[in-house]
Amino acid sequence: MTYEAQGNGVKVCSEGTAADGSSTAWSYTADYDGKDNSVSGTGVPSAADTIALRCIDPRTTESTWKKAGEVVPTARSVVSKDGKVMTVTAKAMNANGQPGSNVLVFDKQ
């Protein structure tokens, strides 16, 4: 996953391998203005088609992922003070309609 400053926002590109062995590659460019922006590619989290970003402080952002206008997950991303670790806490409904959450930790390479 790569993040690149872009105007008043960020360009994010992700490439990987899903649990079933298939390839994933998705990206978006979005400002931190809370407005929906297109997400394209394969293996997009929760099959979302848009994302909206808000900057909470210099190290924290909130994202709202939507599919056909409905919120699928929301997430809060926090970058460590040294800039080497990003922790993402995502919240969404599971297949049974119950709330759930995931915590992802990314180390800068």
N, C-alpha and C positions, 0 to 999 in steps of 0.2 A: 504494500500500500504506500503510495506516495502522496504527499501534500505539497502544494505549491501556492504561494501567495499570488492572488489574482485580483487586482483592483482593490475593492473593499471587501474581498472575500477570499475564497480558496478554490483551487482545482484539485480534486481528489481522483486518483486512479488506483484501482485494485485489481490484482491478478492473483489467482490461486487455484487450488484443487479442492473440489467438494468431497465430502465423505464417500460418495459413490464413485470417485475417481474422475468425474467429469471436470472440465476446465471452467473456471469462472473468470470473467473480465468485465468490470463495470466502472463507470466514471460519472462525475458531475462537476459543474462549476456553479458556485452559488455565493452571493453576497450574504453578509450577516444582518439581513434586514427582515427576517421572518417571512419572506415571500417564497412561494413554491417555485422550485427549479426542477427541470427534467433530470432524471437519472436514466442512463442507457447502458445496455450490455446484458450479459448473462450472469446468473447467480446473484442478482441484486438482493440485499437483505430483505426478507419478508416479501419478496417480489414487488417491492415498491416501484412506483413510476415517477414520484417527485420527492424532493427533500426541501425543507425550510430550515435555515440556520439562524440562531441568535447568539451573539457574543455576550456572555455574562460578565467576564473579566478577562484580563490578558491571557489567562491559562485555561479558561473554562468556556465551553460552548454547549448549546443545547440544539439538538436536531429533532425534527419531526418528519418521519417517513410516512408517505401516503400511497395507497393503491386505489385508483379510481375515486379519489377525493376523501377516502376514509383513512383515518390514522391507523397505521399498523403498529410499528413500534415508535417510541420516543427514546432518546438517548442523551446522556450527559457525558461529555468527554472532558477529562482533566489531564493536562500535561504537567509533569513534575517540575519543580523549580529548576532542576538542572537540564530540563528539556530532553531527557533520555527515555522517559517512560510516559505512555499515554494510557489512562484507564478509562474504559467506556462502560457505563452502566446503562443497559437497555431495558425498557419495560414494555411489555405487550401482553395481549391475551393469548392463552394457549388454545389448542384445538378444542378444548372443552369449554371455552369461554371464561376460564378462570385467569386472574392476573398472575403474571410470572415475570421473572427478571433474569438477566444474564450479566455477568461481569467479564469483560475482555481486557487483557493487559497486553500492550504492544511495547516492545523494546526497540529503540532506534538502532538501525544498522549502519 
